[in-house]
């Protein structure tokens, strides 16, 4: 901090020659002139650094001593800016640049979205753009609350949204809407039937009467928990049965056999050593390209990689400028033969992922088999699972 303050105020490196150089130091200390970097040049000469503003005061103190004061070096902002005092065009450009930076702070050039896990930031920004909040908008031309009230109906996945503008950046904070829990239907009569063939391992009847026991073998569509319960006892002698909303869980062991054909030959990319780069400067919604004409296009197949860097001033002040680098990587395709082991492993991973989307439980054991069929490998996955096989089906009372 002290060094920064000296650079802003300006410093002088002075050399003093006197018959009594020690009296020079005593006078500086007595009159509050701070000095640093003291060096003895000879028995009658010394040099040190003082603030530029204390030069005249030092000259007045040294006048009675008949001492010679020489400025060896001047440093700091005042001396740097003094070089431009007659360069009016440069000063005008500097003033214009400062004015543009000041005016730039009243416009929004960057956005930051936080808080959402289900809605993409691009979708939120598109909705806000339709409501008038876009890159280059005047920061005081709208009320954030009005923007939020108009944007929320177009984003039903969000519970609330707020916009805070600080400098050139708009901070958009959102919260996802918590879905309303589905209430259990206790009024509609229903049965619980089997979704697929299984060996029952556990029965939990919450409402209704269990029709199967542990160890039973059931087929798809078989009644597991009945919502029609026979009335027993003298309490209701005139009611033969009553209908309930049959609810419960029935767990069982199930078996699956899935197959997929994996090609033994496939096309693979092979990148060339030559790459092409093009650059562009994005100013708000405008783009200024740099580089050779047609550098963004290549003959044949290529991958296009775009990397954008947002420019900002020290301190985090965003600028309406984005530096964009585009890389084109040409490639050729070649036919690669896949080994049987690799094809079998790929097929097993694919079938295992698909199986998890079909069951309501966990996979206990698996077995993989394969057979070559021309240019294809037929991969078969046999799996045993433990899952909840119960499915609620309404009772038709008409």
C-alpha positions in Angstrom: 0.0 0.0 0.0 2.8 2.4 0.8 4.4 1.7 -2.5 1.1 2.3 -4.4 0.6 5.6 -2.5 4.1 6.8 -3.5 3.5 5.9 -7.1 0.3 7.9 -7.1 1.8 11.0 -5.4 5.1 10.8 -7.2 8.7 10.5 -5.8 12.1 12.1 -6.5 15.5 10.6 -6.2 17.7 13.5 -5.1 21.5 13.9 -4.6 22.7 16.5 -2.0 26.3 17.8 -1.8 27.2 19.8 1.3 30.1 20.4 3.6 27.9 19.1 6.5 25.7 16.3 5.0 24.7 15.2 8.5 22.9 18.5 9.0 20.8 17.8 5.9 19.5 14.6 7.6 18.9 16.5 10.9 16.9 19.2 9.1 14.7 16.6 7.3 13.9 14.9 10.5 13.2 18.1 12.4 10.8 19.5 9.7 9.0 16.2 9.0 10.4 15.4 5.6 10.2 11.6 5.2 13.1 10.1 3.2 14.0 6.6 2.2 16.7 4.6 0.4 19.6 6.6 1.9 23.0 6.1 0.2 26.3 7.8 1.0 28.0 8.7 -2.3 31.0 10.2 -0.6 32.0 12.1 2.6 30.2 15.2 1.4 27.4 13.7 -0.8 24.4 11.5 -0.2 21.3 10.5 -2.1 17.8 9.6 -0.9 14.1 9.4 -2.1 11.5 11.9 -1.0 8.0 12.8 -2.1 7.7 15.1 -5.1 5.5 17.5 -3.1 8.3 18.2 -0.6 10.9 19.3 -3.1 10.4 23.1 -2.6 10.4 22.7 1.2 13.7 20.8 1.0 15.2 23.5 -1.2 14.3 26.2 1.3 15.9 24.2 4.1 19.1 23.6 2.2 19.5 27.3 1.1 21.3 28.5 4.3 23.7 25.5 4.1 24.9 26.4 0.6 24.1 22.8 -0.4 23.6 21.6 -4.0 20.4 19.7 -4.7 20.2 17.6 -7.9 17.2 15.5 -9.0 18.5 12.2 -10.4 15.2 10.5 -11.1 11.5 11.2 -11.0 8.8 8.5 -10.8 5.1 8.3 -10.3 1.7 9.1 -11.8 2.1 13.0 -11.8 5.3 12.8 -13.9 3.8 10.2 -16.2 0.7 12.2 -16.9 2.8 15.4 -17.4 4.3 13.9 -20.6 0.9 14.2 -22.2 0.0 17.7 -21.3 0.5 18.9 -24.8 -0.8 15.9 -26.6 -4.4 17.0 -26.8 -5.6 14.3 -29.1 -4.3 11.6 -26.8 -5.9 13.3 -23.8 -9.2 13.6 -25.7 -9.0 9.9 -26.5 -8.3 9.1 -22.8 -11.2 11.2 -21.8 -13.5 9.6 -24.3 -12.4 6.1 -23.2 -13.2 7.0 -19.6 -16.5 8.4 -20.6 -17.3 5.2 -22.5 -16.4 3.0 -19.5 -18.6 5.2 -17.4 -21.5 5.0 -19.8 -20.9 1.2 -20.2 -21.7 0.7 -16.5 -25.3 1.7 -17.1 -25.9 -1.2 -19.5 -26.2 -4.9 -19.0 -23.6 -7.0 -20.9 -23.4 -10.2 -18.9 -25.8 -12.6 -17.2 -25.3 -15.2 -14.4 -28.1 -17.7 -13.7 -28.0 -19.7 -10.5 -30.4 -21.9 -8.4 -32.0 -24.1 -11.1 -31.3 -27.8 -11.5 -34.1 -28.7 -13.9 -34.5 -25.7 -16.2 -31.5 -24.8 -18.5 -30.1 -21.4 -18.2 -30.6 -20.8 -22.0 -34.3 -21.3 -21.6 -34.5 -18.8 -18.8 -32.5 -16.2 -20.7 -34.7 -16.6 -23.8 -37.8 -16.0 -21.8 -36.3 -12.9 -20.2 -35.2 -11.7 -23.6 -38.8 -11.7 -24.7 -39.7 -9.6 -21.7 -37.1 -7.0 -22.6 -34.1 -8.1 -20.6 -31.3 -8.7 -23.1 -27.7 -8.0 -23.7 -27.2 -4.2 -24.1 -30.4 -3.3 -22.1 -30.3 -0.1 -20.2 -30.1 -1.1 -16.5 -32.7 1.5 -15.4 -35.2 1.0 -18.2 -37.2 -1.7 -16.4 -38.3 -2.9 -13.0 -36.9 -6.3 -12.0 -40.2 -7.2 -10.2 -42.2 -6.5 -13.4 -39.8 -8.7 -15.4 -40.2 -11.5 -12.9 -44.0 -11.3 -12.8 -44.2 -11.6 -16.6 -41.5 -14.3 -17.0 -42.7 -16.7 -14.3 -46.0 -17.7 -16.1 -43.8 -18.9 -19.0 -41.7 -21.0 -16.7 -44.0 -23.2 -14.8 -41.1 -25.3 -13.6 -39.9 -22.5 -11.3 -41.3 -21.4 -8.0 -39.8 -17.9 -8.1 -37.4 -15.8 -10.0 -35.6 -12.5 -9.2 -33.2 -10.3 -11.1 -30.5 -8.2 -9.4 -28.4 -5.8 -11.5 -24.9 -4.9 -10.2 -22.7 -3.0 -12.6 -22.8 -4.5 -16.0 -24.0 -7.9 -14.9 -27.5 -9.2 -14.2 -27.7 -11.9 -11.5 -30.7 -14.1 -12.1 -31.6 -16.3 -9.1 -34.3 -18.9 -9.4 -35.8 -21.8 -7.4 -37.3 -24.9 -8.9 -40.9 -25.7 -8.1 -41.3 -28.7 -5.8 -43.8 -31.0 -7.5 -47.1 -31.6 -5.6 -47.0 -35.1 -4.1 -49.5 -37.5 -5.5 -52.1 -38.4 -2.9 -53.2 -41.9 -2.5 -56.7 -42.6 -3.8 -58.6 -44.2 -0.8 -62.1 -44.0 -2.5 -61.8 -45.8 -5.8 -62.1 -49.6 -5.4 -59.0 -51.4 -6.8 -57.1 -54.6 -6.9 -53.4 -55.2 -7.0 -52.4 -57.6 -9.8 -49.0 -58.9 -11.0 -47.2 -57.0 -13.7 -45.2 -60.1 -14.8 -44.4 -63.7 -13.9 -42.6 -64.0 -10.6 -41.8 -66.0 -7.6 -43.3 -64.1 -4.6 -40.8 -63.3 -1.8 -42.8 -60.8 0.3 -46.4 -59.5 0.5 -47.4 -56.3 2.2 -51.1 -55.6 2.1 -51.9 -52.1 3.3 -55.6 -52.2 2.4 -57.5 -55.2 1.1 -56.9 -58.9 1.4 -53.7 -60.7 0.3 -54.5 -63.5 -2.2 -51.0 -65.0 -2.4 -48.3 -66.0 0.0 -44.5 -66.0 0.2 -43.1 -68.7 -2.1 -46.1 -68.7 -4.5 -45.5 -68.6 -8.3 -47.7 -66.0 -10.0 -48.4 -65.1 -13.6 -48.8 -61.7 -15.2 -52.3 -60.3 -14.5 -52.9 -62.6 -11.5 -54.7 -61.1 -8.5 -52.3 -60.4 -5.6 -54.3 -58.2 -3.2 -58.1 -58.1 -3.5 -60.1 -54.9 -2.9 -63.3 -57.0 -2.5 -63.4 -58.2 1.0 -65.9 -60.6 2.4 -67.7 -59.4 5.5 -67.6 -61.7 8.4 -69.2 -61.5 11.9 -72.5 -60.3 13.3 -71.8 -56.6 12.9 -73.0 -56.4 9.3 -75.1 -59.4 8.6 -76.8 -57.9 5.6 -73.6 -56.9 3.8 -72.0 -59.8 2.0 -68.8 -58.0 0.9 -67.4 -54.5 0.7 -65.1 -52.8 -1.8 -61.8 -51.2 -0.7 -59.0 -49.4 -2.4 -56.7 -52.3 -2.5 -53.1 -51.0 -1.8 -49.9 -52.8 -1.0 -46.6 -54.1 -2.3 -45.7 -57.5 -3.5 -42.0 -58.3 -4.1 -40.9 -61.2 -6.2 -38.0 -62.8 -8.1 -38.3 -62.2 -11.9 -36.2 -63.3 -14.8 -35.4 -61.5 -18.1 -33.6 -62.4 -21.3 -32.6 -59.5 -23.5 -30.7 -59.5 -26.8 -28.9 -57.0 -29.0 -26.8 -57.1 -32.2 -23.5 -55.3 -32.1 -21.6 -54.6 -35.4 -18.1 -56.1 -35.5 -17.0 -53.3 -37.7 -17.6 -49.5 -37.2 -16.4 -46.2 -38.5 -13.8 -44.3 -36.4 -12.6 -40.7 -36.7 -8.9 -40.1 -37.4 -7.9 -36.5 -37.0 -5.3 -34.8 -39.2 -2.4 -32.8 -37.9 -3.5 -29.6 -39.6 -5.9 -27.3 -37.7 -7.4 -24.0 -38.6 -8.2 -21.2 -36.2 -10.3 -18.1 -36.7 -11.1 -15.4 -34.2 -13.9 -13.0 -33.7 -14.7 -10.1 -31.3 -18.3 -10.0 -30.1 -19.5 -6.5 -29.3 -23.0 -6.9 -27.9 -24.9 -8.6 -30.7 -22.3 -7.8 -33.4 -19.5 -9.9 -34.5 -16.2 -8.7 -36.0 -14.2 -11.5 -37.6 -10.4 -11.7 -37.8 -8.3 -14.0 -40.0 -8.3 -15.1 -43.6 -11.5 -15.2 -45.6 -13.1 -18.6 -45.6 -11.1 -19.8 -42.6 -14.2 -21.0 -40.9 -14.9 -23.6 -43.6 -13.0 -26.7 -44.6 -13.5 -29.2 -47.3 -14.7 -32.6 -46.0 -15.6 -33.5 -42.5 -14.3 -31.6 -39.5 -15.2 -30.9 -35.8 -15.9 -27.3 -34.9 -14.8 -26.2 -31.4 -15.8 -22.7 -30.2 -14.2 -21.2 -27.1 -15.5 -17.8 -25.8 -13.7 -15.6 -23.2 -15.6 -12.7 -21.7 -13.5 -9.6 -21.2 -13.6 -7.6 -18.0 -11.8 -4.8 -16.2 -9.8 -5.4 -13.0 -12.3 -5.7 -10.2 -14.7 -7.8 -12.2 -16.4 -5.0 -14.2 -17.8 -6.7 -17.3 -17.2 -5.2 -20.7 -19.5 -5.6 -23.7 -16.7 -7.6 -25.4 -16.2 -11.3 -25.9 -13.2 -12.9 -27.5 -14.1 -16.0 -29.5 -11.7 -18.6 -30.8 -13.0 -21.2 -33.4 -10.9 -24.3 -34.0 -11.6 -26.6 -37.0 -10.2 -30.1 -36.7 -10.5 -32.0 -40.0 -10.8 -35.8 -39.8 -11.2 -38.9 -42.0 -13.2 -42.0 -41.1 -11.7 -45.4 -41.3 -13.2 -48.8 -40.7 -12.1 -50.5 -37.5 -12.7 -54.1 -36.5 -14.0 -54.6 -33.0 -12.9 -57.7 -31.1 -15.5 -60.1 -29.9 -14.6 -59.3 -26.3 -15.1 -55.6 -26.8 -18.4 -56.2 -28.7 -19.7 -58.5 -25.9 -18.7 -55.9 -23.2 -20.5 -53.1 -25.1 -23.6 -55.2 -25.6 -23.7 -56.2 -21.9 -23.4 -52.6 -20.8 -26.2 -51.5 -23.2 -28.5 -54.3 -22.1 -27.8 -53.7 -18.4 -28.6 -50.0 -18.7 -31.8 -50.8 -20.6 -32.8 -53.4 -18.0 -32.6 -50.9 -15.2 -35.2 -48.8 -17.0 -37.7 -51.7 -17.0 -37.6 -53.0 -13.5 -38.8 -51.5 -10.2 -36.1 -53.0 -8.0 -32.6 -54.4 -8.3 -30.6 -56.9 -10.4 -29.3 -59.8 -8.4 -27.5 -62.0 -10.9 -26.6 -61.7 -14.6 -25.2 -64.0 -17.3 -24.0 -62.9 -20.7 -23.7 -65.1 -23.8 -22.8 -64.2 -27.4 -22.8 -65.7 -30.9 -21.3 -64.4 -34.1 -23.8 -63.9 -36.9 -22.0 -62.7 -40.0 -20.7 -59.2 -39.4 -22.7 -58.9 -36.2 -22.4 -60.3 -32.7 -25.6 -61.3 -31.0 -25.3 -60.6 -27.3 -27.8 -62.1 -24.9 -28.2 -61.0 -21.3 -30.0 -63.3 -18.8 -30.8 -61.6 -15.5 -32.5 -62.4 -12.3 -34.1 -59.5 -10.4 -35.8 -58.7 -7.2 -38.6 -56.2 -7.8 -42.0 -54.9 -6.8 -44.4 -56.7 -9.1 -47.7 -55.3 -7.9 -49.8 -53.0 -10.1 -53.0 -51.2 -9.0 -56.0 -51.8 -11.3 -59.4 -50.2 -10.6 -62.4 -52.5 -10.0 -65.2 -52.0 -12.5 -68.5 -51.7 -10.5 -70.9 -51.1 -13.4 
